[in-house]
Amino acid sequence: MHPDVPKGVVYLVRTQIAPEREAEWDQWHRQSHVPEVLAERGFRRARRLRMVEGDEPHRYWTLYDLESADALQAYRQSPAAMRLAAQHDQKFGHASNLKRSTLEVLDDLRAPIAPSEAAVVGGNLHLMLRAATTADENAVLTLLKHLFDRGTAPPGFTEAQARSSFRQYLGDPDSGLFVAEVGGRVSAFATATTYPTMRFGRRGHVEDLVVDPEFRTKGVGHRLLEYVERWARREGVTHLSTVIGLHREESRKFLTQEGFSDASLVLRKRWATSSGPPI
């Protein structure tokens, strides 16, 4: 665990929902309620779980990680908490039963990420996940071009700069560049960076995630993102974010399935050159 990440508390909400309202509740909870809670100060992340074995009648569990007990207390007394609770009661009050608990985190232990990891996806695709090396430079640069809209490089892009950035990733202790090999061929890559924040401890950002079109929808991107997340957890990251173009519906669908949500609005200011005006 990264030393600047406090252990914090976990706020557990267990939900029993009438079967005929379950699908409706699940969609609303995932797409609306939880993202609104996470937007409040002090929340780090949420994990939604569903009971598949056991006698507990509350089938859905939501674990909210918070910075501290004080942060949870402040939220409970806030207008936002009362508003969100009222929304739930109005929509599902007669069809649900809730139990709430607060747990203190004693230890937050991370499994080490393996230097490389083998997997089988898509029925018979043998996948190797690992950190990139200098030998992967050309393959990664070729894959990067799949991010270009209609095959056109973004303003200011140069291959020389991309190669320089590739080498910087390999030498940066706060960043990672990871690849997935299929049959010995680099068929996907991802880049990620970690950085400290005053409110949320250490955060992480996935800048690029590219899968060769030949291997999309076969589980390659899913496995690679899992590998990146394990690396981020080992680095003490409490939030993982990424940015996609508003027109990239397939990417949005994939990331939603992977547990990402629309938690904030990204505003961007860009310069054509290092000394030019914003565009």
N, C-alpha and C positions, 0 to 999 in steps of 0.2 A: 504494500500500500504506500502511495506517495506520502511523504511526511507532512505536506501542507494540507492534506484532506482530513477534516475532523470526522470522527466516527458517526456522530449525529444520532437520530432516532428514526424508527420506522413506524408509520401510522398505517395500521391495517384496518381495512373495511371489508367485512364479509357480507355478501349479498345472497339472499334467497329470493328468487324471482319466479313468478308463476310461469309454467311452461308455455302457455299461449302468448306471453309477452316477452319471452326470452330473447328471440331474434331482434325484436324492436329495441329492447333495452340494451343488448350487446352493441348494436350499431351506434345508438345514441351515446352510450357510455364511452366507447372507443373514439368516436369522431368528434364529440362535442364536450362531454363532461370532463374527462381526464385532461385533455389539452387545456381547458380553462383553469383547472386546479393547478396544473404545472406552471401556468403563467404567473401565479402568485409568488411573492417573495419567500425565499427560504426552501422551496421545493427543488430537489435535484433531479428526480426521475420517478417513474411509476412502472410497476410490473403487474400486469393483469394475468391472473391464473385461473384455471378452471379445474375443479375437483373431478378426477377420473376414477378414483378408488378411495374408499373410506366411508364412514358412517356420518360424517359431518353434513347436515342438511343445507348449509350455506355453500352453494356450489361455486360461486365466483368470489375470488379473493383479489383485492387490489392493495398492493404494498407501495406506499409513498415513502420515498427516502427524503428526509429533511435535514437541514444543517444542524438543528438543535431542538431541544424541547421548548426553548423560548420561541423559536420560529413557529412551531406548531401551535403554541398557545396564542401567539399573535394572529395567526391565521384563523383559529377557532373564534376569536372575538371580532373578526373583521366583517364588514358588510358583504364582502365577496362570499365568505363561507355561508352566511345566512341566505344569500341569494341563491347559491348553488344548491343548498339543502332544500330550499323551497321549490326550486325547479324539479328536483328529483321527486319530492313528495307530490307535487302537482301532476307529474307525468305517470309515476309508478307507485305512489304511496299505498294504494289498495292492493297492489299485486306484488309487493316486495316486503322483505324483512331484513333489516340491517343490524350488524353488530360491529362495534368499533373498539379497537385496542391500540395502545401505544406501547412500543417495544424499544428498549435501549439497545443500541448496537454495542456489543462487547468487543467483538473482533470482526474485521473485514478481510478475510484471507483470500488470496488469489492463486489460482492454479497457474503455474508457469506456462508460457506459450512455448510450444515445441519449435526447434529451429526449422523443422519441416514437418509436414503432416500429409498423410495419404488419405484419399477418400475415393469412393466410387459413386458417381452421379449419373443421372440420365439412363439408368439401366446397366450400362456397361462402359461408361467413360471413366478411365482411371486418372484421378486428379492428384497433383502434388502441389501443396501450398507451401510457400516459403518466402523469406525476405529476398528482395532483389539483389543482384550483384552487378558489377560493371559489365559482365557479359550479356546482360539483358537489355542494354541501352537501345540497340536498334529495334528490338522487338517491341519494347515499350513505346518508342517514338512512333512506330508504325500503328500500333493500337490507338495511340492518342488521337490520331486523325479521324477516328470514328466519332469523336465528339464535335467535329466541325460541322456546323449547319450547312447542309447541301454541299458538303465537301470544301467549303470556303473557310480558310483560316481566319480567326478573329483579328481585329485591328491590332497591330503592334506585334503579332506573333512572328517569331523567327525560330528556325530550327536550332540555331546556335544557342539561343536563350533557353530553349526547351532542354537541350543536352546539358547545359550548365546547371539548370534546376534539378535535373535527374541526379547529377553527381552531388549536388548539395543535399538532396534527400538522403543519400547513402551515408553522408558524413555528419548528419544532424542528429544528436542524441534525443531530441524532442520530437522527431518525425519518423515516419516509417513509409517504405515503399515495398509493396508486397505483390507477388505474382502467383498465378495459377497456371500450372503446366498440364496440358492434356497430351498424352503420348509424347512427352519430351518437348512439346512446342508451347511457348508462352502464349496463352490464349486469353488471358485477362490480367489486369493489374489494378491496384488501388493505392492511393496516396493518402496519408493522414498526418495530422500535426496536433500536438498537445500544447496547451498554454495555461498559465495560472489566471484565475479571476478572483476578485475580492469577495464576490457574493456566493459563488458556487464551487469554490475549490478549483481543481484542475479540470479543464474541459478539453474536448477533442473535436476535430473537424475533419471530415472526409472530403478532400478537395476533388479527387477524380476517382471514378469507378467505371472501368471500361471492360466489356466482354466482347470478344470477337463475335460478330453476328452469327457465325456458324454454330456457336455454342450457347446462344441465348435460350432461355426457357428450359434449360437442362439441369439447373441447379448449381452451375459454376459460380455465378454471381453471389448466390446465397451462401455457399461455402466460403468464398473469399471474404465476404463481409463478416461472417462469423469469426474468421481468423483475425481480421482487423479489430473486431470488438474485444476479443480475448487479449490482444496486445494492449488495447486502450485501457482495459480494466487493470492489467498488470501495472500500467503507468499511473494508476490512481485516478483515472478520468471518471467524473460523475455524470457528465452529459456528453452525448455524441451528436453532432449536427452535420448537415450537408446542405448544399444549395443546388437547385436544378432550375433550368429555364422553365418558364410558365407553359411553354408549348410542348414540353417533353412529358406527354401523358403516360407513356409506357414506363419511363423512369419513376414517375410519381406513383404509379400503381405498384411497381416492384418495391419501392422503399416503404410504402404504406404496409405492404404485406410483411416487411421485415421489422415492423414496429415503430417506424418513424411517423411523426405526426406534424401537422401544421401548427407549430407552437409559437411562431413569431413571424414578423414581416422583415425581410432583409432590404435595406435601402443601400444603394450602391452609387458611388461617385467615381468616375473613371477618367483618366487622362490619356490622351493619344500618345504622348511621350512623357518622359520624366519631368520635363519643364514646360509642357504645353498646358493649355486651358482644359477644363473638364469637358467631357463630351457625353 
